[in-house]
């Protein structure tokens, strides 16, 4: 969940808000997605990328932060307003189970490490303050409980936590403060959907057009991070067009051909950085929960070529997976270098999103 303050000097329409003094929820507030207001919403949440400096920034005059860092308010539901809270529940079922069944207490034994996922380019996590904030939260949890901490990450949160442990935390600090890592549906090798989202957009779980979602996601370093990569995808087409196939190794060329030089430049920074870190072991006991029970996209056909256009795309190759992340990615932890601590795979039968509410998990 993200919240915003703003003092804009220009807006897409005269009725768009220019000034919000106090932090207000922007991702997600469903009323903001009304047809008359959606352009205002897109203008606020879009990430801008400077191809010359490799820097990301918000729309001029906009501040955005992750909601309720340390607590559960930014994780429970995308929109807490009744009756939308139940319709947009995110981690709520898992939080309820931990609190009501296992006795965890928010901000005492259970902590939420929310972050601005739009800005989570992997080559900048060390410098944009996200890892430093997590350091402080882990140390706070250790101080309050007297026990080392388990990190749990779902979806992109899994490679985020893995990168935190492999590139940021000193060994002695890790041994003192971290008890283990638990991942749910971790795309350790990326997912074809991320490529499709930035090329053509997605409807995802919110009522917004694919074109608007494309505008929001096309300059996100985090989306580039989640694209297919690594030896598991070697030689496999991710996008097929009438002119040629594009494998994971061809993604920079895909966006160059598709008139998206910004994403091509983002990939030129993200791909080498991730390639250097993907095979490092986390160095703590690790429990990897994944599912292979769902048909999952692998290769998309773009009939209008890499620009996507307005024509329909079709999925022409699939793999087993969790419905979002294919097995090639979910099992990429097998490429990690060996570590003395256990790495325990746990296969379940649910899908990627339902993993957060399934009693089996």
C-alpha distance (Angstrom), angle and dihedral (degrees) to the residues before:
residue distance angle dihedral
X1 . . .
X2 3.81 . .
X3 3.79 131.5 .
X4 3.77 131.8 -164.3
X5 3.78 146.3 -153.8
X6 3.78 118.1 -169.5
X7 3.75 146.2 -175.8
X8 3.78 103.1 178.7
X9 3.77 124.7 -178.7
X10 3.80 93.9 -160.9
X11 3.81 135.4 26.3
X12 3.83 134.6 -176.5
X13 3.83 93.4 -112.0
X14 3.78 134.1 20.1
X15 3.81 91.3 -116.7
X16 3.82 94.4 56.4
X17 3.78 114.9 107.6
X18 3.79 115.2 -105.4
X19 3.78 100.5 -178.5
X20 3.81 131.0 44.1
X21 3.79 112.1 167.0
X22 3.81 101.5 -172.2
X23 3.76 129.1 46.3
X24 3.82 108.2 -83.9
X25 3.79 129.8 -179.5
X26 3.81 113.0 -100.3
X27 3.83 102.1 161.0
X28 2.81 99.2 72.6
X29 3.77 121.3 10.3
X30 3.79 106.7 132.0
X31 3.83 95.3 -158.7
X32 3.82 86.7 63.8
X33 3.81 87.9 64.2
X34 3.80 94.8 62.8
X35 3.83 109.7 127.9
X36 3.80 93.6 -107.7
X37 3.82 93.1 49.1
X38 3.78 104.6 37.2
X39 3.82 93.8 93.1
X40 3.81 88.2 56.2
X41 3.81 90.0 51.3
X42 3.81 93.7 48.7
X43 3.80 91.4 49.4
X44 3.80 90.3 52.9
X45 3.80 100.8 47.1
X46 3.82 100.6 36.2
X47 3.80 116.5 115.9
X48 3.81 117.3 -135.9
X49 3.80 122.5 -152.6
X50 3.80 128.9 -154.8
X51 3.78 105.6 -146.7
X52 3.83 92.1 -163.8
X53 3.81 97.9 53.4
X54 3.83 101.5 26.0
X55 3.79 89.2 -125.7
X56 3.80 129.5 141.4
X57 3.79 124.2 -148.6
X58 3.78 142.5 169.2
X59 3.77 126.2 -110.5
X60 3.81 108.5 -71.1
X61 3.79 110.8 -81.1
X62 3.82 94.6 17.3
X63 3.80 127.4 116.8
X64 3.80 119.7 -170.9
X65 3.79 129.8 -177.0
X66 3.80 137.8 170.4
X67 3.80 111.1 -95.7
X68 3.82 124.3 -112.0
X69 3.80 99.5 -4.8
X70 3.80 107.5 -155.8
X71 3.80 94.4 20.1
X72 3.80 137.4 74.6
X73 3.82 98.5 -110.8
X74 3.79 92.9 92.4
X75 3.80 93.7 48.0
X76 3.79 108.2 37.8
X77 3.80 99.9 75.2
X78 3.80 136.1 -8.6
X79 3.82 91.7 -128.7
X80 3.83 116.8 22.2
X81 3.80 95.3 -168.2
X82 3.82 114.5 114.1
X83 3.04 124.2 -81.3
X84 3.80 92.3 13.1
X85 3.80 94.2 62.1
X86 3.80 92.6 77.1
X87 3.81 92.8 41.4
X88 3.81 93.7 52.7
X89 3.80 99.5 36.7
X90 3.79 111.7 152.0
X91 3.81 116.5 168.1
X92 3.80 92.8 -4.5
X93 3.81 97.8 109.4
X94 3.79 91.7 49.5
X95 3.81 91.7 46.3
X96 3.81 91.4 49.5
X97 3.80 90.6 50.7
X98 3.80 93.2 49.6
X99 3.80 93.2 46.4
X100 3.81 103.1 36.6
X101 3.80 100.8 32.4
X102 3.79 103.5 30.1
X103 3.80 100.6 29.5
X104 3.80 100.4 -119.4
X105 3.81 114.9 159.8
X106 3.79 123.2 -145.8
X107 3.82 112.9 -108.8
X108 3.80 90.5 0.9
X109 3.81 104.5 65.1
X110 3.83 100.6 -10.3
X111 3.80 121.8 58.1
X112 3.81 133.7 178.7
X113 3.80 118.8 -141.8
X114 3.79 99.0 -161.1
X115 3.80 117.6 179.0
X116 3.79 139.1 177.5
X117 3.80 96.6 -95.5
X118 3.82 90.5 -171.5
X119 3.80 90.2 67.4
X120 3.81 97.8 39.9
X121 3.79 98.4 114.9
X122 3.82 102.3 163.1
X123 3.81 94.7 -134.4
X124 3.83 90.2 57.2
X125 3.81 104.1 43.2
X126 3.78 90.3 97.4
X127 3.80 93.4 54.1
X128 3.82 103.8 33.9
X129 3.81 94.3 65.2
X130 3.82 99.4 -111.9
X131 3.80 95.5 114.6
X132 3.80 92.2 43.5
X133 3.82 90.9 54.9
X134 3.79 90.1 50.8
X135 3.82 89.7 51.5
X136 3.79 90.0 56.7
X137 3.79 93.4 46.6
X138 3.81 93.3 49.8
X139 3.80 91.1 49.7
X140 3.82 90.5 47.8
X141 3.81 90.8 52.0
X142 3.81 90.6 48.2
X143 3.80 91.7 50.1
X144 3.81 93.1 49.2
X145 3.80 96.7 45.9
X146 3.78 103.0 27.6
X147 3.80 87.3 -134.4
X148 3.80 135.2 102.5
X149 3.79 114.5 -100.9
X150 3.80 133.7 -111.0
X151 3.80 113.2 -141.3
X152 3.81 115.5 -148.1
X153 3.80 122.7 -168.7
X154 3.80 130.7 178.6
X155 3.81 123.8 -159.5
X156 3.83 108.7 -30.5
X157 3.80 87.7 4.9
X158 3.82 87.6 71.6
X159 3.84 98.0 61.6
X160 3.82 87.7 37.0
X161 3.82 90.2 58.9
X162 3.81 91.2 41.7
X163 3.80 91.6 53.1
X164 3.80 90.6 46.1
X165 3.79 90.6 55.9
X166 3.80 96.8 41.4
X167 3.80 102.5 42.4
X168 3.79 107.2 23.6
X169 3.79 115.9 30.0
X170 3.82 119.3 78.3
X171 3.79 114.3 -128.1
X172 3.81 95.6 -115.5
X173 3.82 92.3 48.4
X174 3.79 90.5 48.4
X175 3.80 92.9 51.0
X176 3.80 90.7 51.2
X177 3.79 101.6 43.1
X178 3.84 108.4 24.9
X179 3.81 121.8 71.9
X180 3.79 95.1 177.0
X181 3.78 149.9 -48.6
X182 3.83 125.4 -102.1
X183 3.80 118.1 -169.7
X184 3.81 128.7 -170.7
X185 3.81 119.1 -161.3
X186 3.80 92.6 -19.0
X187 3.84 114.8 -170.7
X188 3.80 93.6 -148.2
X189 3.81 89.7 162.8
X190 3.81 98.1 33.6
X191 3.80 128.7 -113.6
X192 3.80 134.7 -100.3
X193 3.82 90.1 -127.9
X194 3.82 90.3 70.2
X195 3.80 90.2 60.2
X196 3.78 91.4 47.3
X197 3.81 92.1 48.6
X198 3.80 94.7 55.5
X199 3.82 93.3 42.7
X200 3.79 99.0 44.9
X201 3.79 108.7 2.5
X202 3.78 127.6 -121.8
X203 3.79 138.5 -118.6
X204 3.79 89.6 -140.2
X205 3.84 109.3 167.8
X206 3.80 99.9 -43.2
X207 3.83 132.3 79.8
X208 3.80 99.5 -108.7
X209 3.78 129.9 116.2
X210 3.78 122.1 -99.8
X211 3.81 89.7 -120.6
X212 3.80 91.6 56.4
X213 3.80 91.9 47.4
X214 3.79 88.9 50.8
X215 3.80 89.5 53.9
X216 3.81 90.9 50.7
X217 3.82 96.6 46.3
X218 3.80 104.7 35.6
X219 3.82 95.7 91.3
X220 3.81 100.7 37.0
X221 3.79 116.3 123.4
X222 3.80 87.7 -159.0
X223 3.83 90.0 61.4
X224 3.81 90.1 51.0
X225 3.82 88.3 50.8
X226 3.80 90.9 54.7
X227 3.82 94.8 52.6
X228 3.84 117.6 108.2
X229 3.78 115.3 -78.2
X230 3.76 143.8 150.1
X231 3.79 136.4 51.5
X232 3.80 94.8 -54.4
X233 3.82 90.4 68.5
X234 3.79 97.1 40.6
X235 3.82 111.9 143.2
X236 3.82 94.4 -3.2
X237 3.83 116.8 128.9
X238 3.79 112.2 -121.7
X239 3.81 96.0 178.0
X240 3.79 124.7 23.5
X241 3.80 122.7 -165.2
X242 3.81 133.1 174.6
X243 3.80 87.5 -100.2
X244 3.82 102.8 46.0
X245 3.79 148.9 -32.6
X246 3.81 122.5 -97.8
X247 3.80 119.2 -150.9
X248 3.80 126.0 -166.5
X249 3.81 87.6 -89.3
X250 3.83 90.0 55.6
X251 3.79 99.5 53.4
X252 3.80 95.4 108.0
X253 3.80 88.4 54.1
X254 3.80 90.3 47.0
X255 3.79 91.5 60.1
X256 3.79 92.9 40.5
X257 3.80 89.4 54.2
X258 3.79 89.4 43.9
X259 3.81 93.5 57.4
X260 3.80 93.5 -110.9
X261 3.81 103.6 122.4
X262 3.80 91.4 163.1
X263 3.81 94.4 62.4
X264 3.81 90.2 42.4
X265 3.82 88.4 54.7
X266 3.80 92.2 45.6
X267 3.80 89.7 53.1
X268 3.80 90.6 49.7
X269 3.83 87.7 63.0
X270 3.81 100.1 33.9
X271 3.81 100.7 46.1
X272 3.83 98.4 56.2
X273 3.80 91.8 43.9
X274 3.78 93.4 50.9
X275 3.81 91.9 44.1
X276 3.81 89.3 59.5
X277 3.80 94.8 50.1
X278 3.82 106.7 32.5
X279 3.81 95.3 85.3
X280 3.80 97.3 48.1
X281 3.82 114.6 110.8
X282 3.83 116.5 -123.9
X283 3.80 91.7 -126.2
X284 3.81 95.5 -135.3
X285 3.83 133.5 83.2
X286 3.80 104.7 -73.5
X287 3.81 131.1 -160.7
X288 3.80 115.3 -166.7
X289 3.81 116.4 -163.4
X290 3.80 114.7 -166.8
X291 3.80 142.2 152.4
X292 3.80 131.7 -140.9
X293 3.81 97.4 179.8
X294 3.80 99.7 99.8
X295 3.79 133.1 75.0
X296 3.79 104.6 -112.8
X297 3.80 131.8 -166.9
X298 3.80 119.6 -104.9
X299 3.83 109.5 156.2
X300 3.80 127.4 28.0
X301 3.79 126.0 -162.6
X302 3.81 115.0 -140.8
X303 3.83 107.2 -165.7
X304 3.81 92.9 -168.8
X305 3.79 94.2 49.7
X306 3.80 129.7 -113.9
X307 3.80 93.4 -34.5
X308 3.83 86.6 69.3
X309 3.80 94.2 -150.4
X310 3.79 120.4 -169.8
X311 3.79 98.1 -59.9
X312 3.80 121.9 109.2
X313 3.76 119.5 -91.6
X314 3.76 121.9 -144.9
X315 3.77 134.6 -153.9
X316 3.81 108.0 -124.1
X317 3.80 101.1 172.1
X318 3.80 131.7 34.1
X319 3.77 140.4 -179.3
X320 3.79 135.0 -161.4
X321 3.78 111.1 -88.5
X322 3.78 141.8 115.9
X323 3.81 96.4 -63.6
X324 3.81 93.0 -93.0
X325 3.80 106.9 38.7
X326 3.83 119.7 43.7
X327 3.78 124.3 -135.1
X328 3.82 91.0 -107.0
X329 3.79 88.3 67.0
X330 3.80 101.0 33.2
X331 3.81 89.9 55.3
X332 3.81 95.9 43.3
X333 3.79 88.8 104.0
X334 3.80 83.8 81.7
X335 3.80 87.3 74.5
X336 3.81 92.3 60.3
X337 3.75 115.3 112.3
X338 3.79 113.4 -104.0
X339 3.78 121.2 -87.5
X340 3.82 132.0 -171.8
X341 3.81 92.0 -121.8
X342 3.84 117.7 81.4
X343 3.80 122.3 -96.0
X344 3.81 105.8 -158.7
X345 3.84 119.7 -168.4
X346 3.82 114.5 -154.0
X347 3.80 116.6 -168.9
X348 3.81 118.2 -156.7
X349 3.80 132.8 176.7
X350 3.81 103.7 -124.5
X351 3.81 130.1 96.1
X352 3.79 130.5 -103.9
X353 3.81 99.5 -89.1
X354 3.82 98.3 29.7
X355 3.81 87.5 57.0
X356 3.80 86.6 83.8
X357 3.80 92.7 60.2
X358 3.80 105.1 27.5
X359 3.83 113.5 116.4
X360 3.81 89.4 -144.7
X361 3.80 89.7 64.6
